[in-house]
């Protein structure tokens, strides 16, 4: 188990959406990688946009209970994030994905829980594989 579990919008949508095709995988990951989970505001924006109202209730609950915390400030890491967006413009990389990759560079012992296979393409510190867990 990682020291800092970072979650993306796809994971949150799957975890809280009982009808999502990756729901069982996400619940299993949630049991293996217990909260507190880390994320960024861009991920929350994506997740709230993609979720049903019932799932949004669950997301608000995770935030209120501090099981999910925003632990990234774009103001402090703007230049590295912009460089990632430029580097992966052909993928294309979202702002949320760039912030999460940057989080893996600054948080100790990180792992990203995601349903987005693009994390297999991205690199942290230019050449290192981004530690992530994806559904099979």
SVG drawing of the C-alpha trace seen along z (x, -y; Angstrom):
<svg xmlns="http://www.w3.org/2000/svg" viewBox="-29 -31 43 38">
<polyline fill="none" stroke="black" stroke-width="0.4" points="0.0,0.0 1.3,-3.5 1.9,-6.2 -0.1,-8.8 -3.1,-7.6 -4.1,-10.1 -7.4,-9.7 -8.7,-10.9 -12.2,-11.7 -12.6,-8.3 -11.9,-6.5 -14.3,-8.7 -17.1,-8.3 -16.6,-4.5 -16.3,-4.3 -19.5,-6.3 -21.5,-5.2 -23.0,-1.8 -23.8,-1.3 -20.4,-2.2 -18.6,0.7 -15.5,0.3 -17.5,-0.1 -16.5,3.3 -12.8,2.6 -13.0,-0.8 -14.6,0.5 -11.9,3.2 -9.2,0.5 -10.9,-1.7 -10.7,1.2 -7.1,1.9 -6.0,-1.8 -7.9,-3.3 -8.6,-7.0 -7.4,-9.7 -7.2,-10.1 -5.5,-13.1 -6.7,-14.9 -6.8,-18.4 -9.6,-20.9 -9.5,-20.1 -10.4,-16.5 -13.3,-17.5 -14.6,-19.7 -14.5,-16.8 -16.0,-14.4 -18.9,-16.6 -19.7,-17.2 -19.7,-13.5 -21.6,-12.1 -25.2,-11.5 -26.8,-13.5 -26.7,-10.5 -22.9,-10.1 -22.4,-13.8 -23.9,-13.3 -21.3,-10.6 -18.5,-12.9 -19.6,-15.7 -19.7,-13.3 -16.1,-12.1 -15.0,-15.8 -16.8,-16.7 -15.4,-13.7 -11.9,-14.5 -11.6,-11.1 -10.8,-13.0 -8.7,-16.1 -7.5,-18.7 -3.7,-18.6 -2.5,-20.5 -2.2,-24.2 -1.8,-25.0 -0.4,-28.5 2.6,-26.8 3.2,-24.4 1.9,-26.3 5.1,-26.1 5.7,-22.3 2.0,-21.7 2.1,-23.9 5.2,-22.0 3.4,-18.7 0.4,-20.1 2.8,-21.2 4.7,-17.9 1.6,-15.8 -0.5,-18.1 -0.8,-15.4 -2.5,-12.9 -4.1,-15.4 -3.5,-15.8 -6.2,-17.4 -5.4,-19.9 -6.5,-17.4 -4.2,-14.7 -1.3,-17.2 -2.0,-18.2 -2.1,-14.5 1.2,-13.7 2.7,-16.7 1.4,-15.4 3.2,-12.2 6.4,-14.2 6.0,-16.1 4.2,-13.7 6.3,-10.8 5.4,-7.2 2.5,-8.1 0.1,-6.0 -2.8,-7.1 -6.1,-5.2 -7.5,-5.8 -9.6,-4.4 -7.6,-6.5 -5.0,-4.4 -3.2,-7.7 -1.4,-7.5 0.6,-4.6 1.9,-7.1 2.7,-10.0 6.0,-10.2 6.9,-11.9 10.3,-13.7 10.5,-13.4 11.3,-9.6 9.8,-7.8 6.7,-5.7 3.7,-7.2 2.8,-4.8 -0.9,-4.0 -3.4,-1.3 -5.9,-0.8 -8.7,1.6 -7.8,4.8"/>
</svg>
